[in-house]
Amino acid sequence: MSSRSRSPAFVCVVVVATALGLVGCAPETAPTRSSSATPAAPQAPTASPSPTGFDKTALPIDDPASIWVVVNKLRALQPSSYVPADLIATPVPHLNPPHLRSEAASAMAAMFAAAKAEGAGGMQLQSASRSYGVQVNVYNGYVSRSGEDGADAQSARPGHSEHQTGLAADISALPLTCALAACFGQTPQGRWLAANAYRFGFLLRYPADKTAITGYMYEPWHFRYIGLPLATEMHATGVTTLEEFFGLPPAPDYSS
């Protein structure tokens, strides 16, 4: 820093009168910083603002048949035996039964076609709708390999799985690369999906920086259908989880 003293900077303001230009100068005000002795405590998410006037009550978030239903470790499906009435086979390459709700299946097929047309490459539907009974087997498999705590970080307990809604899908690249692994996010397909899924009504449900909110590790392969209006609104406002968008409490763990 120089020891030479400096005169205050001036900002010139031009005021245009009826026929004369009057020029005046005023000292530039230095920016001030506010300080706080005690940092604010972390707050639970609150509903994000909707500058576009988006109606967050247009569809229910508790009804399992709603495409906006929020399912997490604190919000089980009611009833736990729920089975979607309109499951159809999604016409895309798949490893396991490709059934999704009809609206989600149509959007998924369009998304796969666009990814290929736009140079991202081929994709495969790794896993789609799962019944309560199938989720029992999936979850128990994780428990046997990783213990209950490890399973809870990677798989939903029966009755708490988005797959049971018929609106969630796990996607992998073709040729098969980084299937159900974090590195899928760095594949051309994973990068394309992260940037473009909203165009088809899908949400990357478990982002890398939101584990404390969603309760799950980063899953760049797991996409949830929420419909084009909501997906577009979340993309526009930069909100990345349903919990934050709807002002719901974080769900890092089960209540019991």
N, C-alpha and C positions, 0 to 999 in steps of 0.2 A: 504494500500500500504506500502511495506517495505521501510525503510530509507537506507538500504544497497545499495551501488552503484553496478551497474552491468556492466560487460564488454560487448562490442558488441557481438552479436551472429555471428557465422561464418557458412557459407555454403561451404561445400567441393565439389569441382568439380574434377572429375577424367577424365583425358585426356589420351586416349589410343594412344600411338605412335606405331611405327613399331614393336619394340620389347620391349619397356620399358613402365612401368606404371608410369606416372608423376602425383603426387597429389598436388593440390594447393588449398589454402583457401582464400576466399574473404569475407569481411564484408557483412552481410545480410542487404539489404536495407529496411528500414522501409516503410510500405505503406503510401502513401500520400492521403489526401482527398481534393477534390476540393470543394469550397464553392461559393455560389452565394448570393448576398445581396437581390436580387429580384427573387421570384419564377417565373418560366415560366408560362405564361398564358395557359389555356387549349386550345388544338388545335382540330380542326375538324378532324374526322377520315380520314386517307389517305389509299390508297390501300395497303393491307398487302403484304409483300414480298412472292414470290412463289419460294422457293429454288428448287423445283422439276421442275420448268419450266412450271408450269400449265398455260394454255392459258385462261386468263380471258375474252377474246373477242370471244371465240368459239361460244357462243350463245348470243343473244341480251337480255338486261335486261329491255327494254322498250316495247317489243312486248308481248301483253297479252297471246299469244299462246305459248310463250317460257317457258320452265320449269325453267328458271333462272329469269323470270320477277320479278322485285322488286316493291312491292306495299306497300305504307305506307301513312302517313298523308300528305306528300308533293308530292307523286307520285300516282296520280289517274290512274285507268285503262283507256286506250284510245282504243276504245270508251267505254263510261261508260255502254253501253248496251251489252258489250261482253258476249257471251255464248260459252263455249268450245264445239267443234264439236264432241268430242269422249268420252262423259260421259257414264260410264257404272256402273251398280250396283256392289259394292264391296262385295264379298262373305264372309262376317264376321258378327258376331252378331251386331245389330244396333238398335238404338232408333228412329232415323229420317231417311228419305231417304238416302241411303248410296252411292250416286253417286259421283264418282271421275273420272278424266281422266283415260283412260285405263292403261297407264303406272304406274300411281300412285296407282290405284286400285290393280294391280297385286303385287306391292311392299308392299302395306298395308296388303294384305292377307298373304304374306310370313312373314311379321314382326309379325303379330298376332300369326301365327303358331309357329314361333321360340320362342316367349315369353313364350308360354305355354310349349313347349318342354324343355326349359331351366329353368323351375321352377318359372317363374315370376307370373304365374296364368293367368286366363282368362281376356279378355278385350272386350270392346264394343265401336263401332263407335257411338259417341254421336251426332255429326253433321259433315256433309261433304260439298258438293257443295251447294252454295246458289245463286240464281239469284239476280239481282239488286232489283227486287220488293220484294223478301223475306227479303233482307237486310234492306230495308226501314222499314219493320215491326219490325225486330229485333232491329234496332237502336232506333226507336221511343219508343219501349218498355222500353229500358234502360233510355231514356230521361224522360219518365213518372215516373219511379221509383227513378232515381238518379239525375235528372237535366242534362243539356247539358254537363257541365264539368265532372260530374261523368260518363256519358255515353261515353264521348270521351276517358276516361281512360280504359274503359272495352270493348268497341265495336267500330268497324269501321263505319264511315259514308258510306252511299251507294256510290258505285263507288271506294271506297278505301279498300275494303275487300279482303283479300287473299282467302276467301271461294269462291268468284265469279270466281276465276281462275280454280276451280276444282282440285287444288293441295294441299289444306289445309284441315285438319281434326282435330276435337276435340275428344279425346279418354278418356274413363273412365274405371274403374276397374269393374270386375265382380267377386263376387257379388258387387253391386253398392256401392262404398265407395268414399267419397270426390269428387263427380262429379263436374267438373268445379270449383274446389276450390284449393287454394294453397297447401292444405294438400295432394292433389293427388301426389305431388312430393315426398312424404315420404312413399307412398305405395310401395309394391314390384313391381307393374306394372310401377309406375312412375319412380322409380329408374332404373329399367331395360331399359325403353325407353330412359331416359336421357343418359345412358351409351352406348346403342346399336343401336339407331335409325339410326345413320349414316351408319351402315352396309347395310341398305336397301334404302338409298338415302333420308332419312328424316332429317330435322333440327328442333330442339326445337327453335321455332322462337322468343319467347319472354322470354329471360332469366331474372332471378331475379335482376341481377346487371346492366341491360342495358335499363332500362326504359327511361333514358334521350336520348338514341339513337333511340330506336324503337317507343317510344311514348305510349307504353302499359305496364300495370302492369304485373307482373310475371304470366305467364300462362303455367304451367308445363304439361297441357293437349293438347296444341295446337302445332301440328306438320305440317311442310310444306315440300312437296316433291320437291327436287331440283335435283334429279338424283344422282347416285352413285359416279361419278367422282368428282363433286363439293362437295358433302357431305364428301367424304373421304379427299379431300384437306383441307376443313375447319377444320375437326377433327385433321388432322396432324399438321396444323399450329396454332391451338388453337384459331382461330377467331370464334366468336360465333354469329355474326350478318351479314346479307347480306350487310347492310349499310357500315360496317367497311371493309368487304372483298373487296367490289367494290369501296371503296373510296368515298362513297356518303355522303352528309351532314347528320347530325342527324335530325330526324323528330319527335321532341317531341310534336309538335302541328301543327294544320292546318294553312295554310298561310292566310286564311280568314274565 
